[in-house]
Amino acid sequence: MNGGGGGKIKSRKQQARRLYRRGLSVRKVAAVIGCGKSAVWDWVRDIGRTKEAAWAVSEHRSYCPRACRMRARAKVERSLGRRLLSSEQVHHKDCDYTNDRLENLEVLTPQEHIERHRQIRRQLGESWMPF
């Protein structure tokens, strides 16, 4: 009886790892394969994504989808204990829009945000950033 279920779990684990490497978040992977986020995290936590890998994936979709922006914004709002003003934007310091750790997020004005991305473009070259 256990033999049949083990193969299915193994294939779900492999599928989760494959999707995560392609750039899907843990939450999206869990939704796709139909299991909990904690199970997916257990399966993928040893996979490190470099900034270059995250950007390579982002080149195939818009640079930061609305859901990504809203998730980061909500996390900062919870941390600050207040809603952000419409004049405040959330910037990912390492430019990996899948990395929503608080230490990677900062609140900027729109002008500061534009200037920050200009600095990154100058440092790393125009072609590095897909927007």
N, CA, C and O atoms as CSV, one atom per row, in Angstrom:
chain,resi,resn,atom,element,x,y,z
A,1,MET,N,N,0.813,-1.188,0.000
A,1,MET,CA,C,0.000,0.000,0.000
A,1,MET,C,C,0.863,1.261,0.000
A,1,MET,O,O,0.524,2.230,-0.679
A,2,ASN,N,N,1.954,1.271,0.734
A,2,ASN,CA,C,2.840,2.426,0.766
A,2,ASN,C,C,3.602,2.615,-0.531
A,2,ASN,O,O,3.971,3.739,-0.872
A,3,GLY,N,N,3.840,1.547,-1.253
A,3,GLY,CA,C,4.633,1.648,-2.474
A,3,GLY,C,C,4.008,2.538,-3.517
A,3,GLY,O,O,4.730,3.260,-4.204
A,4,GLY,N,N,2.683,2.521,-3.668
A,4,GLY,CA,C,2.025,3.333,-4.684
A,4,GLY,C,C,2.081,4.813,-4.377
A,4,GLY,O,O,2.251,5.620,-5.291
A,5,GLY,N,N,1.944,5.196,-3.112
A,5,GLY,CA,C,1.920,6.609,-2.746
A,5,GLY,C,C,3.283,7.265,-2.791
A,5,GLY,O,O,3.390,8.463,-3.053
A,6,GLY,N,N,4.341,6.479,-2.536
A,6,GLY,CA,C,5.687,7.046,-2.504
A,6,GLY,C,C,6.115,7.620,-3.833
A,6,GLY,O,O,6.753,8.671,-3.886
A,7,GLY,N,N,5.761,6.922,-4.930
A,7,GLY,CA,C,6.119,7.413,-6.261
A,7,GLY,C,C,5.447,8.729,-6.577
A,7,GLY,O,O,6.039,9.617,-7.191
A,8,LYS,N,N,4.205,8.844,-6.151
A,8,LYS,CA,C,3.466,10.079,-6.413
A,8,LYS,C,C,4.090,11.247,-5.650
A,8,LYS,O,O,4.236,12.342,-6.192
A,9,ILE,N,N,4.460,11.006,-4.385
A,9,ILE,CA,C,5.097,12.066,-3.590
A,9,ILE,C,C,6.420,12.454,-4.234
A,9,ILE,O,O,6.737,13.639,-4.340
A,10,LYS,N,N,7.193,11.463,-4.663
A,10,LYS,CA,C,8.486,11.753,-5.265
A,10,LYS,C,C,8.307,12.585,-6.537
A,10,LYS,O,O,9.047,13.543,-6.759
A,11,SER,N,N,7.342,12.229,-7.361
A,11,SER,CA,C,7.148,12.986,-8.596
A,11,SER,C,C,6.647,14.394,-8.294
A,11,SER,O,O,7.009,15.333,-9.002
A,12,ARG,N,N,5.821,14.565,-7.258
A,12,ARG,CA,C,5.382,15.911,-6.872
A,12,ARG,C,C,6.571,16.727,-6.380
A,12,ARG,O,O,6.670,17.922,-6.660
A,13,LYS,N,N,7.468,16.081,-5.649
A,13,LYS,CA,C,8.664,16.769,-5.178
A,13,LYS,C,C,9.517,17.209,-6.363
A,13,LYS,O,O,9.989,18.345,-6.401
A,14,GLN,N,N,9.714,16.323,-7.322
A,14,GLN,CA,C,10.500,16.667,-8.508
A,14,GLN,C,C,9.837,17.794,-9.294
A,14,GLN,O,O,10.510,18.711,-9.766
A,15,GLN,N,N,8.523,17.721,-9.430
A,15,GLN,CA,C,7.786,18.753,-10.149
A,15,GLN,C,C,7.918,20.097,-9.415
A,15,GLN,O,O,8.123,21.134,-10.046
A,16,ALA,N,N,7.801,20.073,-8.090
A,16,ALA,CA,C,7.932,21.295,-7.301
A,16,ALA,C,C,9.317,21.907,-7.493
A,16,ALA,O,O,9.437,23.117,-7.684
A,17,ARG,N,N,10.349,21.092,-7.444
A,17,ARG,CA,C,11.710,21.590,-7.606
A,17,ARG,C,C,11.917,22.182,-8.997
A,17,ARG,O,O,12.570,23.214,-9.151
A,18,ARG,N,N,11.361,21.528,-9.995
A,18,ARG,CA,C,11.482,22.007,-11.381
A,18,ARG,C,C,10.791,23.370,-11.538
A,18,ARG,O,O,11.357,24.287,-12.131
A,19,LEU,N,N,9.576,23.499,-11.010
A,19,LEU,CA,C,8.835,24.755,-11.113
A,19,LEU,C,C,9.524,25.879,-10.336
A,19,LEU,O,O,9.570,27.019,-10.799
A,20,TYR,N,N,10.050,25.560,-9.175
A,20,TYR,CA,C,10.734,26.566,-8.363
A,20,TYR,C,C,11.984,27.072,-9.072
A,20,TYR,O,O,12.270,28.269,-9.064
A,21,ARG,N,N,12.728,26.146,-9.687
A,21,ARG,CA,C,13.924,26.550,-10.441
A,21,ARG,C,C,13.569,27.452,-11.615
A,21,ARG,O,O,14.374,28.291,-12.021
A,22,ARG,N,N,12.374,27.285,-12.160
A,22,ARG,CA,C,11.924,28.131,-13.277
A,22,ARG,C,C,11.480,29.507,-12.810
A,22,ARG,O,O,11.210,30.383,-13.633
A,23,GLY,N,N,11.400,29.707,-11.500
A,23,GLY,CA,C,11.116,31.032,-10.979
A,23,GLY,C,C,9.791,31.211,-10.276
A,23,GLY,O,O,9.501,32.309,-9.802
A,24,LEU,N,N,8.969,30.167,-10.189
A,24,LEU,CA,C,7.702,30.303,-9.478
A,24,LEU,C,C,7.958,30.406,-7.980
A,24,LEU,O,O,8.894,29.798,-7.462
A,25,SER,N,N,7.140,31.164,-7.296
A,25,SER,CA,C,7.254,31.277,-5.846
A,25,SER,C,C,6.764,29.986,-5.201
A,25,SER,O,O,6.119,29.166,-5.855
A,26,VAL,N,N,7.068,29.810,-3.932
A,26,VAL,CA,C,6.625,28.626,-3.189
A,26,VAL,C,C,5.105,28.550,-3.222
A,26,VAL,O,O,4.537,27.474,-3.406
A,27,ARG,N,N,4.449,29.693,-3.042
A,27,ARG,CA,C,2.986,29.718,-3.037
A,27,ARG,C,C,2.419,29.265,-4.381
A,27,ARG,O,O,1.470,28.481,-4.425
A,28,LYS,N,N,3.004,29.762,-5.485
A,28,LYS,CA,C,2.514,29.383,-6.807
A,28,LYS,C,C,2.777,27.905,-7.094
A,28,LYS,O,O,1.936,27.219,-7.675
A,29,VAL,N,N,3.940,27.428,-6.686
A,29,VAL,CA,C,4.251,26.004,-6.878
A,29,VAL,C,C,3.232,25.152,-6.130
A,29,VAL,O,O,2.727,24.168,-6.671
A,30,ALA,N,N,2.931,25.526,-4.893
A,30,ALA,CA,C,1.954,24.769,-4.094
A,30,ALA,C,C,0.603,24.747,-4.779
A,30,ALA,O,O,-0.068,23.714,-4.788
A,31,ALA,N,N,0.191,25.867,-5.352
A,31,ALA,CA,C,-1.102,25.929,-6.035
A,31,ALA,C,C,-1.105,25.052,-7.289
A,31,ALA,O,O,-2.102,24.393,-7.588
A,32,VAL,N,N,-0.004,25.045,-8.011
A,32,VAL,CA,C,0.073,24.273,-9.250
A,32,VAL,C,C,0.018,22.773,-8.982
A,32,VAL,O,O,-0.711,22.043,-9.652
A,33,ILE,N,N,0.791,22.318,-8.000
A,33,ILE,CA,C,0.846,20.871,-7.778
A,33,ILE,C,C,-0.172,20.392,-6.743
A,33,ILE,O,O,-0.333,19.188,-6.542
A,34,GLY,N,N,-0.851,21.319,-6.093
A,34,GLY,CA,C,-1.933,20.948,-5.192
A,34,GLY,C,C,-1.485,20.404,-3.855
A,34,GLY,O,O,-1.966,19.360,-3.415
A,35,CYS,N,N,-0.574,21.095,-3.207
A,35,CYS,CA,C,-0.172,20.686,-1.856
A,35,CYS,C,C,0.110,21.944,-1.043
A,35,CYS,O,O,-0.016,23.057,-1.553
A,36,GLY,N,N,0.487,21.771,0.202
A,36,GLY,CA,C,0.724,22.903,1.089
A,36,GLY,C,C,2.048,23.599,0.829
A,36,GLY,O,O,2.992,22.998,0.318
A,37,LYS,N,N,2.103,24.896,1.195
A,37,LYS,CA,C,3.330,25.673,1.016
A,37,LYS,C,C,4.475,25.114,1.856
A,37,LYS,O,O,5.629,25.134,1.429
A,38,SER,N,N,4.158,24.617,3.048
A,38,SER,CA,C,5.237,24.102,3.898
A,38,SER,C,C,5.887,22.859,3.289
A,38,SER,O,O,7.096,22.664,3.411
A,39,ALA,N,N,5.083,22.021,2.636
A,39,ALA,CA,C,5.656,20.843,1.958
A,39,ALA,C,C,6.562,21.285,0.819
A,39,ALA,O,O,7.662,20.758,0.650
A,40,VAL,N,N,6.098,22.251,0.044
A,40,VAL,CA,C,6.920,22.748,-1.071
A,40,VAL,C,C,8.214,23.345,-0.532
A,40,VAL,O,O,9.289,23.078,-1.068
A,41,TRP,N,N,8.119,24.152,0.528
A,41,TRP,CA,C,9.316,24.764,1.086
A,41,TRP,C,C,10.308,23.700,1.549
A,41,TRP,O,O,11.513,23.857,1.353
A,42,ASP,N,N,9.822,22.626,2.159
A,42,ASP,CA,C,10.710,21.536,2.576
A,42,ASP,C,C,11.437,20.935,1.372
A,42,ASP,O,O,12.599,20.541,1.478
A,43,TRP,N,N,10.759,20.867,0.243
A,43,TRP,CA,C,11.342,20.258,-0.953
A,43,TRP,C,C,12.322,21.174,-1.675
A,43,TRP,O,O,13.231,20.689,-2.347
A,44,VAL,N,N,12.154,22.493,-1.550
A,44,VAL,CA,C,12.963,23.400,-2.371
A,44,VAL,C,C,13.927,24.270,-1.578
A,44,VAL,O,O,14.693,25.029,-2.171
A,45,ARG,N,N,13.909,24.181,-0.263
A,45,ARG,CA,C,14.694,25.129,0.540
A,45,ARG,C,C,16.187,25.081,0.252
A,45,ARG,O,O,16.888,26.063,0.499
A,46,ASP,N,N,16.689,23.971,-0.260
A,46,ASP,CA,C,18.120,23.888,-0.543
A,46,ASP,C,C,18.486,24.461,-1.912
A,46,ASP,O,O,19.666,24.543,-2.253
A,47,ILE,N,N,17.493,24.854,-2.689
A,47,ILE,CA,C,17.766,25.409,-4.012
A,47,ILE,C,C,17.994,26.909,-3.862
A,47,ILE,O,O,17.102,27.650,-3.450
A,48,GLY,N,N,19.186,27.334,-4.198
A,48,GLY,CA,C,19.467,28.771,-4.157
A,48,GLY,C,C,19.237,29.369,-5.530
A,48,GLY,O,O,19.584,28.769,-6.547
A,49,ARG,N,N,18.649,30.558,-5.554
A,49,ARG,CA,C,18.463,31.268,-6.819
A,49,ARG,C,C,19.344,32.491,-6.824
A,49,ARG,O,O,19.277,33.313,-5.910
A,50,THR,N,N,20.162,32.619,-7.834
A,50,THR,CA,C,20.977,33.812,-7.956
A,50,THR,C,C,20.128,34.939,-8.521
A,50,THR,O,O,19.048,34.697,-9.059
A,51,LYS,N,N,20.607,36.156,-8.401
A,51,LYS,CA,C,19.894,37.293,-8.979
A,51,LYS,C,C,19.744,37.100,-10.486
A,51,LYS,O,O,18.702,37.410,-11.064
A,52,GLU,N,N,20.807,36.580,-11.117
A,52,GLU,CA,C,20.771,36.388,-12.565
A,52,GLU,C,C,19.677,35.395,-12.957
A,52,GLU,O,O,18.994,35.587,-13.963
A,53,ALA,N,N,19.512,34.345,-12.172
A,53,ALA,CA,C,18.474,33.356,-12.470
A,53,ALA,C,C,17.091,33.959,-12.294
A,53,ALA,O,O,16.190,33.698,-13.091
A,54,ALA,N,N,16.921,34.755,-11.264
A,54,ALA,CA,C,15.628,35.400,-11.048
A,54,ALA,C,C,15.314,36.356,-12.186
A,54,ALA,O,O,14.174,36.429,-12.645
A,55,TRP,N,N,16.321,37.089,-12.640
A,55,TRP,CA,C,16.096,38.014,-13.752
A,55,TRP,C,C,15.852,37.270,-15.050
A,55,TRP,O,O,15.027,37.697,-15.858
A,56,ALA,N,N,16.547,36.173,-15.266
A,56,ALA,CA,C,16.327,35.401,-16.488
A,56,ALA,C,C,14.877,34.951,-16.573
A,56,ALA,O,O,14.272,34.985,-17.645
A,57,VAL,N,N,14.330,34.533,-15.455
A,57,VAL,CA,C,12.925,34.131,-15.430
A,57,VAL,C,C,12.039,35.333,-15.662
A,57,VAL,O,O,11.051,35.244,-16.391
A,58,SER,N,N,12.379,36.467,-15.049
A,58,SER,CA,C,11.517,37.642,-15.153
A,58,SER,C,C,11.488,38.206,-16.567
A,58,SER,O,O,10.545,38.916,-16.918
A,59,GLU,N,N,12.485,37.915,-17.384
A,59,GLU,CA,C,12.482,38.410,-18.752
A,59,GLU,C,C,11.365,37.774,-19.573
A,59,GLU,O,O,10.980,38.307,-20.614
A,60,HIS,N,N,10.845,36.637,-19.112
A,60,HIS,CA,C,9.782,35.946,-19.831
A,60,HIS,C,C,8.396,36.380,-19.375
A,60,HIS,O,O,7.390,35.891,-19.890
A,61,ARG,N,N,8.339,37.286,-18.422
A,61,ARG,CA,C,7.070,37.838,-17.960
A,61,ARG,C,C,7.326,39.302,-17.650
A,61,ARG,O,O,8.465,39.757,-17.755
A,62,SER,N,N,6.322,40.035,-17.280
A,62,SER,CA,C,6.554,41.434,-16.939
A,62,SER,C,C,7.523,41.494,-15.765
A,62,SER,O,O,7.580,40.565,-14.958
A,63,TYR,N,N,8.277,42.572,-15.665
A,63,TYR,CA,C,9.386,42.618,-14.712
A,63,TYR,C,C,8.947,42.401,-13.280
A,63,TYR,O,O,9.683,41.785,-12.510
A,64,CYS,N,N,7.809,42.870,-12.903
A,64,CYS,CA,C,7.300,42.613,-11.552
A,64,CYS,C,C,5.779,42.666,-11.608
A,64,CYS,O,O,5.203,43.753,-11.577
A,65,PRO,N,N,5.129,41.532,-11.689
A,65,PRO,CA,C,3.679,41.518,-11.807
A,65,PRO,C,C,3.003,42.200,-10.622
A,65,PRO,O,O,3.576,42.324,-9.540
A,66,ARG,N,N,1.779,42.635,-10.857
A,66,ARG,CA,C,1.017,43.351,-9.830
A,66,ARG,C,C,0.948,42.551,-8.535
A,66,ARG,O,O,1.080,43.122,-7.453
A,67,ALA,N,N,0.745,41.255,-8.629
A,67,ALA,CA,C,0.655,40.422,-7.421
A,67,ALA,C,C,1.949,40.486,-6.617
A,67,ALA,O,O,1.921,40.508,-5.387
A,68,CYS,N,N,3.081,40.516,-7.314
A,68,CYS,CA,C,4.383,40.597,-6.648
A,68,CYS,C,C,4.514,41.922,-5.908
A,68,CYS,O,O,4.940,41.957,-4.753
A,69,ARG,N,N,4.144,43.015,-6.581
A,69,ARG,CA,C,4.231,44.337,-5.960
A,69,ARG,C,C,3.314,44.427,-4.749
A,69,ARG,O,O,3.697,44.970,-3.713
A,70,MET,N,N,2.114,43.900,-4.879
A,70,MET,CA,C,1.153,43.988,-3.780
A,70,MET,C,C,1.594,43.139,-2.590
A,70,MET,O,O,1.374,43.521,-1.440
A,71,ARG,N,N,2.212,41.997,-2.857
A,71,ARG,CA,C,2.682,41.126,-1.769
A,71,ARG,C,C,3.777,41.829,-0.969
A,71,ARG,O,O,3.753,41.813,0.261
A,72,ALA,N,N,4.733,42.445,-1.660
A,72,ALA,CA,C,5.817,43.150,-0.980
A,72,ALA,C,C,5.267,44.348,-0.215
A,72,ALA,O,O,5.681,44.617,0.913
A,73,ARG,N,N,4.344,45.058,-0.828
A,73,ARG,CA,C,3.739,46.234,-0.197
A,73,ARG,C,C,3.005,45.843,1.092
A,73,ARG,O,O,3.132,46.511,2.118
A,74,ALA,N,N,2.239,44.753,1.021
A,74,ALA,CA,C,1.499,44.288,2.195
A,74,ALA,C,C,2.447,43.882,3.323
A,74,ALA,O,O,2.169,44.135,4.495
A,75,LYS,N,N,3.554,43.257,2.968
A,75,LYS,CA,C,4.510,42.826,3.984
A,75,LYS,C,C,5.120,44.036,4.704
A,75,LYS,O,O,5.274,44.023,5.925
A,76,VAL,N,N,5.463,45.072,3.947
A,76,VAL,CA,C,6.025,46.281,4.545
A,76,VAL,C,C,4.984,46.980,5.412
A,76,VAL,O,O,5.302,47.465,6.497
A,77,GLU,N,N,3.745,47.033,4.938
A,77,GLU,CA,C,2.680,47.658,5.721
A,77,GLU,C,C,2.484,46.952,7.057
A,77,GLU,O,O,2.324,47.604,8.089
A,78,ARG,N,N,2.497,45.628,7.040
A,78,ARG,CA,C,2.363,44.872,8.305
A,78,ARG,C,C,3.525,45.187,9.238
A,78,ARG,O,O,3.340,45.342,10.446
A,79,SER,N,N,4.721,45.280,8.669
A,79,SER,CA,C,5.908,45.553,9.464
A,79,SER,C,C,5.857,46.943,10.094
A,79,SER,O,O,6.240,47.118,11.251
A,80,LEU,N,N,5.386,47.928,9.335
A,80,LEU,CA,C,5.320,49.299,9.835
A,80,LEU,C,C,4.103,49.542,10.723
A,80,LEU,O,O,4.080,50.490,11.509
A,81,GLY,N,N,3.096,48.686,10.595
A,81,GLY,CA,C,1.877,48.860,11.364
A,81,GLY,C,C,0.973,49.953,10.819
A,81,GLY,O,O,0.133,50.490,11.540
A,82,ARG,N,N,1.147,50.279,9.553
A,82,ARG,CA,C,0.304,51.291,8.913
A,82,ARG,C,C,0.269,51.031,7.409
A,82,ARG,O,O,1.111,50.314,6.867
A,83,ARG,N,N,-0.714,51.623,6.757
A,83,ARG,CA,C,-0.786,51.522,5.300
A,83,ARG,C,C,0.214,52.495,4.681
A,83,ARG,O,O,0.432,53.587,5.205
A,84,LEU,N,N,0.807,52.100,3.586
A,84,LEU,CA,C,1.713,53.000,2.887
A,84,LEU,C,C,0.904,54.060,2.151
A,84,LEU,O,O,-0.216,53.815,1.703
A,85,LEU,N,N,1.489,55.224,2.041
A,85,LEU,CA,C,0.853,56.297,1.281
A,85,LEU,C,C,0.943,55.974,-0.204
A,85,LEU,O,O,1.798,55.195,-0.624
A,86,SER,N,N,0.071,56.565,-0.989
A,86,SER,CA,C,0.130,56.324,-2.436
A,86,SER,C,C,1.431,56.868,-3.029
A,86,SER,O,O,1.837,56.468,-4.120
A,87,SER,N,N,2.082,57.782,-2.306
A,87,SER,CA,C,3.354,58.344,-2.767
A,87,SER,C,C,4.563,57.517,-2.316
A,87,SER,O,O,5.702,57.920,-2.552
A,88,GLU,N,N,4.335,56.385,-1.680
A,88,GLU,CA,C,5.425,55.515,-1.223
A,88,GLU,C,C,5.442,54.236,-2.048
A,88,GLU,O,O,4.398,53.639,-2.310
A,89,GLN,N,N,6.633,53.825,-2.452
A,89,GLN,CA,C,6.799,52.597,-3.222
A,89,GLN,C,C,7.767,51.677,-2.496
A,89,GLN,O,O,8.617,52.125,-1.727
A,90,VAL,N,N,7.623,50.382,-2.755
A,90,VAL,CA,C,8.502,49.392,-2.131
A,90,VAL,C,C,9.531,48.939,-3.164
A,90,VAL,O,O,9.184,48.551,-4.280
A,91,HIS,N,N,10.794,48.995,-2.772
A,91,HIS,CA,C,11.901,48.602,-3.643
A,91,HIS,C,C,12.561,47.345,-3.092
A,91,HIS,O,O,12.800,47.245,-1.888
A,92,HIS,N,N,12.861,46.377,-3.975
A,92,HIS,CA,C,13.613,45.181,-3.596
A,92,HIS,C,C,15.096,45.511,-3.767
A,92,HIS,O,O,15.555,45.720,-4.890
A,93,LYS,N,N,15.836,45.559,-2.686
A,93,LYS,CA,C,17.236,45.990,-2.723
A,93,LYS,C,C,18.095,45.128,-3.630
A,93,LYS,O,O,18.971,45.644,-4.324
A,94,ASP,N,N,17.854,43.811,-3.635
A,94,ASP,CA,C,18.684,42.929,-4.457
A,94,ASP,C,C,18.097,42.709,-5.847
A,94,ASP,O,O,18.626,41.915,-6.626
A,95,CYS,N,N,17.009,43.407,-6.161
A,95,CYS,CA,C,16.338,43.333,-7.477
A,95,CYS,C,C,15.783,41.948,-7.786
A,95,CYS,O,O,15.485,41.647,-8.942
A,96,ASP,N,N,15.643,41.116,-6.788
A,96,ASP,CA,C,15.008,39.803,-6.949
A,96,ASP,C,C,13.593,39.943,-6.416
A,96,ASP,O,O,13.372,39.960,-5.205
A,97,TYR,N,N,12.634,40.044,-7.333
A,97,TYR,CA,C,11.264,40.326,-6.930
A,97,TYR,C,C,10.565,39.123,-6.300
A,97,TYR,O,O,9.406,39.223,-5.895
A,98,THR,N,N,11.251,38.001,-6.216
A,98,THR,CA,C,10.696,36.867,-5.497
A,98,THR,C,C,11.170,36.856,-4.042
A,98,THR,O,O,10.692,36.055,-3.239
A,99,ASN,N,N,12.109,37.743,-3.702
A,99,ASN,CA,C,12.702,37.794,-2.364
A,99,ASN,C,C,11.992,38.885,-1.554
A,99,ASN,O,O,12.361,40.056,-1.630
A,100,ASP,N,N,10.984,38.501,-0.788
A,100,ASP,CA,C,10.212,39.457,-0.013
A,100,ASP,C,C,10.605,39.488,1.461
A,100,ASP,O,O,9.776,39.812,2.311
A,101,ARG,N,N,11.847,39.158,1.774
A,101,ARG,CA,C,12.303,39.284,3.157
A,101,ARG,C,C,12.362,40.760,3.524
A,101,ARG,O,O,12.752,41.583,2.695
A,102,LEU,N,N,11.985,41.111,4.745
A,102,LEU,CA,C,11.936,42.523,5.151
A,102,LEU,C,C,13.265,43.235,4.974
A,102,LEU,O,O,13.290,44.406,4.596
A,103,GLU,N,N,14.365,42.554,5.240
A,103,GLU,CA,C,15.672,43.200,5.101
A,103,GLU,C,C,15.998,43.506,3.632
A,103,GLU,O,O,16.933,44.258,3.355
A,104,ASN,N,N,15.245,42.938,2.697
A,104,ASN,CA,C,15.450,43.191,1.271
A,104,ASN,C,C,14.503,44.272,0.739
A,104,ASN,O,O,14.619,44.671,-0.420
A,105,LEU,N,N,13.575,44.745,1.559
A,105,LEU,CA,C,12.579,45.709,1.107
A,105,LEU,C,C,12.827,47.074,1.742
A,105,LEU,O,O,13.187,47.173,2.915
A,106,GLU,N,N,12.627,48.129,0.941
A,106,GLU,CA,C,12.731,49.482,1.484
A,106,GLU,C,C,11.665,50.355,0.843
A,106,GLU,O,O,11.269,50.140,-0.303
A,107,VAL,N,N,11.208,51.342,1.600
A,107,VAL,CA,C,10.171,52.260,1.134
A,107,VAL,C,C,10.851,53.498,0.557
A,107,VAL,O,O,11.699,54.115,1.200
A,108,LEU,N,N,10.462,53.847,-0.668
A,108,LEU,CA,C,11.032,55.002,-1.362
A,108,LEU,C,C,9.923,55.843,-1.976
A,108,LEU,O,O,8.812,55.364,-2.204
A,109,THR,N,N,10.241,57.099,-2.238
A,109,THR,CA,C,9.332,57.919,-3.031
A,109,THR,C,C,9.499,57.478,-4.488
A,109,THR,O,O,10.492,56.830,-4.817
A,110,PRO,N,N,8.554,57.814,-5.361
A,110,PRO,CA,C,8.709,57.435,-6.771
A,110,PRO,C,C,10.016,57.958,-7.386
A,110,PRO,O,O,10.668,57.244,-8.149
A,111,GLN,N,N,10.401,59.203,-7.058
A,111,GLN,CA,C,11.654,59.750,-7.595
A,111,GLN,C,C,12.868,58.977,-7.098
A,111,GLN,O,O,13.776,58.670,-7.870
A,112,GLU,N,N,12.881,58.664,-5.800
A,112,GLU,CA,C,13.994,57.878,-5.241
A,112,GLU,C,C,14.055,56.502,-5.901
A,112,GLU,O,O,15.137,55.986,-6.182
A,113,HIS,N,N,12.888,55.915,-6.145
A,113,HIS,CA,C,12.825,54.587,-6.749
A,113,HIS,C,C,13.394,54.620,-8.171
A,113,HIS,O,O,14.170,53.745,-8.554
A,114,ILE,N,N,13.009,55.618,-8.935
A,114,ILE,CA,C,13.538,55.767,-10.297
A,114,ILE,C,C,15.053,55.945,-10.258
A,114,ILE,O,O,15.778,55.318,-11.030
A,115,GLU,N,N,15.520,56.791,-9.367
A,115,GLU,CA,C,16.959,57.035,-9.261
A,115,GLU,C,C,17.715,55.767,-8.848
A,115,GLU,O,O,18.804,55.497,-9.354
A,116,ARG,N,N,17.138,55.000,-7.935
A,116,ARG,CA,C,17.782,53.749,-7.502
A,116,ARG,C,C,17.968,52.803,-8.688
A,116,ARG,O,O,19.025,52.190,-8.839
A,117,HIS,N,N,16.926,52.685,-9.536
A,117,HIS,CA,C,17.034,51.803,-10.695
A,117,HIS,C,C,18.002,52.356,-11.735
A,117,HIS,O,O,18.662,51.587,-12.434
A,118,ARG,N,N,18.094,53.671,-11.846
A,118,ARG,CA,C,19.099,54.260,-12.744
A,118,ARG,C,C,20.499,53.902,-12.271
A,118,ARG,O,O,21.364,53.563,-13.078
A,119,GLN,N,N,20.723,53.977,-10.957
A,119,GLN,CA,C,22.031,53.626,-10.402
A,119,GLN,C,C,22.369,52.167,-10.708
A,119,GLN,O,O,23.497,51.851,-11.088
A,120,ILE,N,N,21.393,51.290,-10.543
A,120,ILE,CA,C,21.612,49.864,-10.802
A,120,ILE,C,C,21.952,49.648,-12.271
A,120,ILE,O,O,22.865,48.890,-12.599
A,121,ARG,N,N,21.212,50.320,-13.155
A,121,ARG,CA,C,21.494,50.203,-14.591
A,121,ARG,C,C,22.894,50.674,-14.926
A,121,ARG,O,O,23.590,50.039,-15.718
A,122,ARG,N,N,23.318,51.789,-14.326
A,122,ARG,CA,C,24.669,52.301,-14.589
A,122,ARG,C,C,25.726,51.323,-14.098
A,122,ARG,O,O,26.738,51.110,-14.765
A,123,GLN,N,N,25.489,50.724,-12.924
A,123,GLN,CA,C,26.473,49.798,-12.351
A,123,GLN,C,C,26.573,48.498,-13.125
A,123,GLN,O,O,27.668,47.980,-13.341
A,124,LEU,N,N,25.429,47.971,-13.544
A,124,LEU,CA,C,25.405,46.634,-14.128
A,124,LEU,C,C,25.208,46.608,-15.633
A,124,LEU,O,O,25.301,45.545,-16.247
A,125,GLY,N,N,24.944,47.727,-16.224
A,125,GLY,CA,C,24.743,47.762,-17.657
A,125,GLY,C,C,23.276,47.786,-18.013
A,125,GLY,O,O,22.459,47.176,-17.325
A,126,GLU,N,N,22.934,48.480,-19.077
A,126,GLU,CA,C,21.554,48.671,-19.503
A,126,GLU,C,C,20.825,47.361,-19.765
A,126,GLU,O,O,19.649,47.239,-19.425
A,127,SER,N,N,21.487,46.392,-20.354
A,127,SER,CA,C,20.802,45.167,-20.755
A,127,SER,C,C,20.464,44.257,-19.591
A,127,SER,O,O,19.691,43.313,-19.752
A,128,TRP,N,N,21.034,44.524,-18.411
A,128,TRP,CA,C,20.806,43.619,-17.279
A,128,TRP,C,C,19.374,43.650,-16.809
A,128,TRP,O,O,18.827,42.612,-16.438
A,129,MET,N,N,18.732,44.847,-16.814
A,129,MET,CA,C,17.382,44.979,-16.288
A,129,MET,C,C,16.383,45.033,-17.444
A,129,MET,O,O,16.561,45.816,-18.377
A,130,PRO,N,N,15.338,44.210,-17.393
A,130,PRO,CA,C,14.425,44.096,-18.515
A,130,PRO,C,C,13.382,45.205,-18.617
A,130,PRO,O,O,12.433,45.060,-19.387
A,131,PHE,N,N,13.515,46.299,-17.880
A,131,PHE,CA,C,12.519,47.370,-17.979
A,131,PHE,C,C,13.176,48.707,-18.187
A,131,PHE,O,O,12.488,49.723,-18.292
